[in-house]
Amino acid sequence: MDLRSHNLRSQMIRLDGEWEFFWERLPDASIDLDAQQSDGFFRFPFTWNGHTLADGRTISGNGFASFRLRILLPPDCPPLAFRIKEQATAFRLFVDGRLLGGSGTVGHSSATSIPHTVPALLILEDTPERELTLVLQVSNFHHRNGGIWHGLYIGSQPNALKYVQSVRMRDTFLAGIIFIICIYHGGLFAMRRKDRLSLVFAWFCFVIFFRHMTTGEKLLVEVFPFIEYGVYVRIEYITFFFVGVLGLHLIDVLFQGFLHRNVLRILYAMAGMLSIATVLLPARQFSWITPFWQPVILGAMMISIYIIFRAILRDMENAKTILI
């Protein structure tokens, strides 16, 4: 990747593109890859499920690999840093053969690897020369999808720090707003027990809050560093099962008379059973539920929009505002 014409002092650059791919190889330093035959190139970022190797083999989600990229730098290159979001499900980054850091423990099997999908900011202590060689190593034995979930950013250290701080401040601000709204409407229901709208909206915000805390910047792990992958990934999935159902329930409370009561009962029962399965099964198995539940979320959204349009046709109060 040629960055010689880019100003790394003023911008963060995403290192998307074709990286050299070494399947089932985890050398301790990038120089060890020079004597090995690569398995072609890998479009970065993307999961490696279904990727076809040079010898014709098709790989699944389980496995481990190294990805290599050579970067040509501008002549006045500042001290650099790398911003890496979560990968599936453990990663580490080498720069010119030196380990910068990562998340989780990269291994050759489920016994030797520890999943941890938390973003990382990695600082390159030395001022780089005219080029760098990056080797990103990833292993996955704990999720249905393995490989590169998100891109990797490079930039000056001040810019990288500013970027991470702004993202975390934004997510923390949003989490605080959602939490306050949850507490406020929960308090309204505590004082007025017949106010079903406040109760459903409080639960809706509660679920959104915990989903927000376990995705993206993984703020829950920032607050409680001892929380393991198996805990926060289960919270992420359980909130995913309930958020669509609670959203539809909220619309039903606002505009009653359009949705049969058994629809919500069936959806809540399904979300409850999937949540129990999520608690009991390992992540490798319950992560397969997501593709089957996504159409249910889409269906709940479509029904919600249908109810709102019916409410507008009947000139019901606040229907147009809710649609917006």
Salt bridges, closest charged atoms under 4 A:
ASP2 OD2 - ARG4 NH2 2.73
ASP16 OD2 - ARG14 NE 2.79
GLU18 OE2 - ARG43 NH2 3.85
GLU20 OE1 - ARG68 NH2 2.95
ASP34 OD1 - ARG68 NH1 2.64
ASP39 OD2 - ARG25 NH2 2.54
ASP55 OD2 - ARG57 NE 2.88
GLU86 OE2 - LYS218 NZ 3.04
ASP126 OD2 - ARG98 NH1 2.68
GLU131 OE1 - ARG70 NH2 2.84
ASP171 OD1 - ARG170 NE 2.92
ASP195 OD2 - ARG192 NH2 3.42
GLU217 OE2 - ARG83 NH2 2.36
GLU217 OE1 - ARG168 NE 3.44
GLU222 OE2 - ARG168 NH2 3.41
